[in-house]
């Protein structure tokens, strides 16, 4: 038979298990707290209301970080609420609220602070009549005549160049890519 060791009537193996469990519980409680202490994001929330003051459920709210062009979209809840979490701190942000029943609303130059929440109440307006304009375009056909490096000279440059015989060779010589040889091959 094994001799069980006890302290104050509690087997030693139970005490080890209890100590291990207490250490695990301590870690599970403290690690998330340390994670929240390192938060580097912000939140934007708000409520979208119809012109009569009632909530506007199902409206599409889009937030755009104008620095990067990154967008996030959400639909409002039954009470007209929306929320965006985990946004980079700073701004400016643009918030756009769109519905089929009411005029679109745009909020610009929204700046946020670290670990703080920016809150907005958005009051929608009745839609006004909008004239539809249709623009049709076609690509213009173009042809590239010269391929590769080139040089152009204005009339002022040509007239101001020193030239004894007024030959094109005098103008071409100023281009460093051109080498003019002698007509008699150096003879």
trRosetta pair geometry for C-beta under 8 A, 3 or more apart (Angstrom, degrees):
i j d omega theta_ij theta_ji phi_ij phi_ji
4 11 5.6 -50 175 -120 118 105
4 12 7.9 -174 178 17 74 90
5 11 7.2 96 78 -153 54 63
5 12 4.6 7 92 -12 103 130
6 9 5.6 8 164 -132 134 14
6 10 6.1 144 -159 63 88 29
6 11 5.5 -53 -98 -91 81 42
6 12 6.7 -135 -97 -31 28 75
7 10 6.0 -31 68 59 70 85
7 12 6.4 83 -6 -85 98 77
7 15 6.6 15 42 -44 120 154
10 14 5.5 -108 173 75 94 127
10 15 5.9 102 120 -56 118 98
11 14 4.8 94 69 1 87 104
11 15 7.4 -155 99 -7 49 85
12 15 5.6 -53 -153 33 39 114
12 16 6.6 41 150 -20 68 101
13 16 5.6 -49 -150 33 36 113
13 17 6.5 35 152 -16 66 105
14 17 5.7 -55 -148 39 34 110
14 18 6.1 36 152 -21 67 107
15 18 5.5 -52 -145 37 31 114
15 19 6.3 32 154 -19 64 104
16 19 5.8 -55 -148 36 30 110
16 20 6.3 31 153 -18 65 107
17 20 5.7 -53 -146 37 31 112
17 21 6.2 32 155 -19 65 107
18 21 5.8 -54 -146 38 29 111
18 22 6.3 31 154 -21 63 106
19 22 5.7 -54 -147 35 30 112
19 23 6.5 31 154 -19 64 105
20 23 5.9 -56 -151 35 30 110
20 24 6.5 28 154 -16 65 106
21 24 5.8 -55 -147 38 32 110
21 25 6.2 33 154 -19 66 107
22 25 5.7 -53 -146 37 30 112
22 26 6.3 35 153 -22 63 105
23 26 5.6 -52 -149 34 31 114
23 27 6.6 30 154 -16 64 105
24 27 5.8 -56 -150 37 33 110
24 28 6.3 31 154 -19 66 107
25 28 5.7 -55 -145 37 31 111
25 29 6.4 26 156 -17 64 108
26 29 6.0 -62 -151 37 28 107
26 30 6.2 7 162 -5 67 115
27 30 6.2 -66 -135 45 27 97
27 31 5.8 30 171 -28 68 110
28 31 6.7 -42 -128 25 21 109
28 32 7.8 16 171 -7 50 102
29 32 7.5 -74 -174 34 25 98
29 33 7.2 16 147 -14 61 116
30 33 5.5 -60 -154 37 43 116
30 34 6.4 43 154 -21 74 103
31 34 5.8 -55 -152 34 34 110
31 35 6.6 36 151 -20 65 104
32 35 5.3 -53 -150 35 39 117
32 36 6.5 38 154 -19 69 101
33 36 5.9 -53 -151 34 33 108
33 37 6.7 38 149 -25 63 103
34 37 5.5 -51 -152 28 36 117
34 38 7.0 24 154 -12 64 106
35 38 6.1 -66 -156 38 33 104
35 39 8.0 67 145 -59 60 75
36 39 5.8 -7 -167 -36 48 111
39 114 7.6 138 108 180 87 86
39 115 5.2 98 96 -90 124 98
40 89 6.6 -95 170 -12 66 119
40 114 6.8 -43 -143 -136 46 104
41 85 7.2 72 127 168 132 64
41 86 4.7 -23 177 -142 162 38
41 87 5.9 128 -172 56 95 38
41 88 6.6 -62 -122 -90 76 28
41 89 6.7 -155 -134 -44 26 80
41 115 7.9 80 71 -76 47 51
42 87 5.1 -51 69 71 79 95
42 88 7.6 -3 23 112 95 17
42 89 5.1 108 -22 -97 115 68
42 112 4.0 145 119 152 161 133
42 113 6.5 131 -109 71 135 34
42 114 6.5 -108 -71 -115 99 23
42 115 6.9 -82 -99 -28 68 14
42 116 6.2 -9 -136 60 103 59
42 117 7.2 168 -177 -93 79 38
42 118 7.1 43 156 -7 121 97
43 83 6.7 -9 -174 -170 109 94
43 84 6.6 165 -156 87 60 57
43 85 5.0 -12 -108 -108 99 64
43 86 7.8 41 -86 -7 73 37
43 87 6.8 143 -95 19 26 104
43 112 7.9 163 49 -150 29 137
43 116 7.8 -133 41 112 80 33
43 117 4.4 -21 77 -113 106 85
43 118 7.3 -173 97 26 55 66
44 63 6.1 133 68 -107 147 154
44 83 7.4 165 90 -153 49 48
44 84 4.8 5 56 52 91 105
44 87 6.3 22 -5 0 101 154
44 93 7.0 -121 -60 99 158 163
44 95 7.1 -152 155 -82 145 129
44 110 7.0 54 -118 151 138 143
44 112 6.6 -94 -65 -86 96 131
44 117 7.2 163 -92 -164 24 66
44 118 4.7 -16 -113 65 77 101
44 119 7.9 175 -160 -79 52 31
44 120 7.3 11 -177 1 93 109
45 81 7.1 -2 -176 -171 100 93
45 82 6.6 180 -151 94 57 55
45 83 4.1 -5 -107 -107 97 82
45 84 7.3 -165 -72 25 55 59
45 117 6.0 -5 14 -177 107 116
45 118 7.6 155 27 81 58 53
45 119 5.6 -17 74 -110 84 74
45 120 7.6 179 98 28 40 72
46 61 7.6 170 61 -135 112 156
46 81 7.3 173 95 -147 36 57
46 82 5.8 -6 60 56 77 91
46 83 7.9 164 18 -80 51 53
46 95 7.8 74 13 -180 150 159
46 119 5.9 144 -87 -168 68 55
46 120 3.6 -23 -102 67 135 79
46 121 6.2 -166 -162 -74 93 30
46 122 5.9 64 149 -13 135 97
47 55 7.0 -78 -174 -119 101 90
47 76 8.0 91 -149 -145 45 122
47 79 7.2 -51 -134 132 108 86
47 80 4.9 64 -169 108 78 104
47 81 5.3 -32 -99 -93 75 63
47 82 7.7 167 -91 16 28 72
47 120 7.8 -162 31 99 53 57
47 121 5.3 -6 59 -120 93 74
47 122 7.2 -169 91 28 45 73
48 55 7.3 78 81 -163 64 65
48 56 4.4 -74 119 57 100 114
48 59 4.8 -93 109 51 162 150
48 61 6.9 -154 -47 -68 134 117
48 76 5.0 -95 34 -86 122 155
48 80 4.6 -139 62 -173 65 98
48 81 7.9 -171 14 -76 74 16
48 82 6.7 41 -16 -8 107 113
48 97 5.6 163 -116 -147 130 142
48 122 4.7 -19 -111 69 69 111
48 124 6.6 47 180 -38 93 107
49 53 5.8 -14 178 -146 127 32
49 54 6.8 145 -158 73 79 26
49 55 6.3 -64 -109 -105 62 35
49 56 6.1 146 -149 -12 10 99
49 80 5.9 60 -75 176 50 165
49 121 6.7 13 -4 -180 116 91
49 122 6.8 170 23 85 70 54
49 123 5.2 -22 70 -108 105 62
49 124 6.7 -158 89 10 49 83
50 53 7.0 -38 71 33 74 19
50 54 4.9 -5 38 62 117 80
50 55 7.2 36 -6 97 92 15
50 56 4.7 138 -56 -74 76 96
50 101 7.8 -19 -125 103 108 130
50 102 6.7 -164 -134 -57 71 145
50 124 5.7 -35 -128 52 36 118
51 102 6.8 172 -28 -120 98 126
51 123 7.2 81 -107 174 46 88
51 124 5.9 -84 -48 90 69 77
51 125 6.1 75 -87 -129 110 30
51 126 5.5 -6 -44 -47 160 78
55 76 7.5 -168 175 147 97 129
55 78 6.9 66 110 142 146 46
55 79 4.8 -124 -109 -169 162 37
55 80 3.2 -146 -157 -22 89 113
55 81 7.9 -35 -143 -24 125 63
56 59 4.8 36 126 -30 111 127
56 76 6.1 57 95 73 75 158
56 80 4.9 74 40 -116 57 108
56 99 6.3 -84 176 -69 127 153
56 102 7.2 -58 -129 13 144 142
56 124 5.9 74 -63 -5 159 138
57 76 5.6 -144 -133 102 38 98
57 77 6.4 -57 -124 123 92 30
57 78 4.8 -1 -99 -123 139 35
57 79 7.4 54 -78 2 97 17
57 80 6.1 -93 -65 -70 54 57
58 75 5.7 -18 -139 -172 37 115
58 76 6.3 -44 20 58 19 86
58 99 7.3 91 102 -123 84 99
59 75 6.9 148 70 -155 36 63
59 76 4.6 26 46 6 86 123
59 80 7.3 30 19 -140 119 75
59 82 7.9 -85 81 -49 96 129
59 97 5.6 13 157 -171 129 94
59 98 6.7 158 -171 74 80 39
59 99 4.5 -53 -114 -69 89 104
59 124 7.6 -148 -104 -66 149 139
60 73 6.0 -7 -172 -169 97 112
60 74 7.7 156 -153 82 54 32
60 75 5.9 -36 -95 -97 57 69
60 97 7.4 152 82 -156 51 45
60 98 4.7 -20 64 63 101 95
60 99 7.3 166 19 -74 73 52
61 73 6.9 155 82 -155 47 59
61 74 5.4 -20 62 65 97 81
61 75 7.4 151 15 -108 81 18
61 76 6.4 88 -19 -55 114 85
61 82 4.4 39 30 -155 155 172
61 95 6.6 -11 -170 -170 95 96
61 96 7.3 159 -155 82 46 49
61 97 5.3 -12 -102 -102 76 74
61 98 8.0 179 -78 21 32 69
62 71 5.8 -5 -174 -168 105 111
62 72 7.1 166 -151 84 58 40
62 73 4.6 -21 -99 -99 81 86
62 95 7.3 158 82 -154 48 47
62 96 4.7 -10 58 58 98 99
62 98 7.3 18 1 2 107 110
63 71 7.0 158 81 -151 45 59
63 72 5.4 -8 56 58 93 90
63 73 7.9 180 18 -82 62 40
63 84 5.3 -59 18 -37 150 168
63 87 7.2 -56 123 -103 144 138
63 93 5.6 -4 -173 -178 97 123
63 94 7.3 159 -155 80 49 46
63 95 5.3 -15 -102 -101 77 75
63 96 8.0 -175 -78 21 32 68
64 69 6.9 -23 -169 -152 103 36
64 70 7.2 160 -152 83 56 43
64 71 4.8 -19 -99 -98 79 84
64 93 6.5 149 75 -161 46 68
64 94 4.6 -13 58 57 102 96
64 95 7.9 -171 20 -75 71 31
64 96 7.3 30 -6 -3 110 106
65 68 4.9 14 101 41 117 94
65 69 7.0 -35 77 23 75 14
65 70 4.6 12 36 54 114 92
65 71 7.8 -145 16 -70 70 40
65 87 7.4 170 -72 -162 113 100
65 88 6.5 44 -115 47 148 112
65 91 7.5 -129 -136 -127 73 46
65 93 5.8 -38 -98 -103 51 80
66 69 7.4 36 -143 -73 29 46
66 91 7.5 41 31 178 99 64
66 92 5.1 -4 34 81 127 86
66 93 6.8 -176 -6 -109 87 23
66 94 5.8 83 -57 -16 107 104
67 90 7.3 13 -17 110 148 127
67 91 7.8 163 -21 166 110 21
67 92 7.6 133 -37 41 85 55
72 84 5.6 122 94 -132 138 123
72 87 7.8 -120 16 -91 143 97
74 82 5.1 139 96 -152 121 104
74 83 7.3 -76 113 55 171 44
74 84 6.6 -159 -7 -74 135 83
75 82 7.6 -153 113 -102 19 104
76 80 5.0 -7 171 -152 135 38
76 81 6.2 138 -158 58 82 26
76 82 5.0 -69 -97 -54 71 97
77 80 6.9 -47 65 22 67 15
77 81 4.8 -8 33 53 112 85
77 82 7.4 179 -4 -71 79 50
84 87 5.7 53 129 -48 110 119
87 93 7.4 0 -177 -84 145 145
87 112 6.4 77 97 39 124 167
89 112 5.9 -127 -142 98 54 98
89 113 6.8 12 -151 -172 105 19
89 114 5.0 -4 -111 -79 147 69
90 111 6.7 -53 177 -150 38 81
90 112 6.6 -4 38 56 17 80
91 109 7.3 90 145 -168 129 41
91 110 5.7 -141 -135 97 143 55
91 111 3.8 -139 39 -108 141 55
91 112 5.7 125 -44 9 109 74
92 108 7.0 30 161 173 132 69
92 109 4.7 -50 -142 -126 138 44
92 110 6.2 111 -165 48 74 46
92 111 6.0 -53 -102 -70 65 76
93 110 4.2 -48 66 71 93 105
93 111 7.5 165 13 -77 85 28
93 112 7.0 33 -4 -19 129 107
94 106 6.7 -13 -175 -167 102 92
94 107 7.0 161 -161 84 52 56
94 108 5.2 -8 -114 -112 89 65
94 109 7.9 33 -86 -20 70 35
94 110 7.0 164 -81 16 23 103
95 106 7.4 154 83 -157 53 44
95 107 4.3 -1 57 55 101 107
95 110 6.0 46 -15 -17 104 151
95 120 6.8 164 76 33 167 167
95 122 7.9 -130 124 -77 127 137
96 104 6.5 -5 -172 -178 94 109
96 105 7.2 160 -156 84 47 52
96 106 5.3 -9 -105 -105 77 75
96 107 7.8 -156 -69 25 36 67
97 104 6.7 165 84 -159 57 59
97 105 4.4 1 52 54 107 100
97 106 7.9 -151 24 -68 69 35
97 107 8.0 47 -9 -6 99 99
97 122 5.3 134 -26 150 160 158
97 124 6.9 -118 117 -87 131 97
98 104 5.0 -7 -103 -114 73 99
99 102 4.8 36 68 39 121 87
99 104 7.7 174 27 -89 59 57
99 124 6.6 -6 24 -129 133 153
101 127 7.1 -144 154 -20 37 118
102 124 3.9 42 143 163 157 129
102 125 6.3 136 -175 69 102 38
102 126 6.5 -82 -130 -111 78 24
102 127 5.9 -162 -147 -45 26 83
103 124 6.6 159 53 -174 72 81
103 125 4.4 -19 39 75 127 93
103 126 6.7 42 -16 92 103 24
103 127 5.1 160 -60 -97 70 53
103 128 6.7 28 -84 3 122 81
105 122 5.6 147 99 -171 155 117
105 124 6.1 -119 -32 -108 127 65
105 125 7.3 127 -77 10 101 90
107 110 6.1 52 127 -51 105 117
107 120 6.5 -47 -79 -141 176 156
107 122 7.2 -105 -38 -101 127 111
110 118 6.3 121 -177 148 109 160
110 120 8.0 -53 -115 -57 134 134
111 118 8.0 157 85 -87 38 146
112 116 6.8 -177 -174 75 78 91
112 118 5.2 -100 -103 -25 88 125
113 116 4.2 22 75 33 100 129
127 130 7.9 -71 178 -16 97 103
144 147 6.2 73 132 -72 121 84
146 150 5.6 49 136 -65 145 144
149 177 6.7 144 102 -49 137 171
151 175 4.8 -140 1 -106 167 124
151 177 7.7 179 -29 36 125 116
153 157 4.7 -123 -167 83 89 129
153 158 5.4 100 136 -55 124 91
153 171 6.2 -104 4 -173 173 118
154 157 4.8 100 54 4 75 100
154 158 7.2 -144 95 -3 42 86
155 158 5.7 -54 -147 38 35 111
155 159 6.2 30 156 -16 67 109
156 159 6.0 -59 -144 40 28 106
156 160 6.2 15 161 -11 65 114
157 160 6.1 -66 -142 42 26 102
157 161 6.6 39 157 -40 63 102
158 161 6.0 -47 -154 12 30 116
158 171 5.9 -5 -121 -110 87 130
161 170 6.4 146 135 136 127 106
161 171 6.2 133 64 -98 169 71
161 174 7.3 -111 -121 -32 130 139
162 170 7.7 -121 99 -177 52 128
163 166 5.1 105 118 -87 126 41
163 167 6.8 -167 -171 31 121 58
163 170 3.9 114 -116 122 105 166
163 171 7.4 -17 -79 -48 138 72
164 170 7.6 173 25 -87 65 143
165 170 7.3 166 56 -34 77 129
166 170 7.4 -79 -128 29 15 141
167 170 5.4 111 66 -6 74 96
168 171 5.5 -55 -160 37 49 111
168 172 6.0 46 147 -21 77 108
169 172 5.7 -55 -139 39 33 111
169 173 6.5 49 158 -38 64 99
169 180 5.8 90 -154 -128 105 157
170 173 6.1 -43 -155 13 28 118
171 174 6.8 -55 -177 17 40 106
172 175 5.9 -50 -172 23 55 112
172 178 5.2 -101 163 128 96 166
172 180 6.8 110 99 -62 118 121
173 178 7.0 -119 -105 89 27 119
173 180 6.4 -54 -90 0 85 133
175 178 4.5 62 84 3 106 113
181 185 7.2 13 154 -108 121 50
181 186 7.8 -62 -174 -42 96 87
182 185 6.4 -152 83 -48 93 9
182 186 5.5 130 47 -63 132 48
184 187 4.6 -100 144 46 106 94
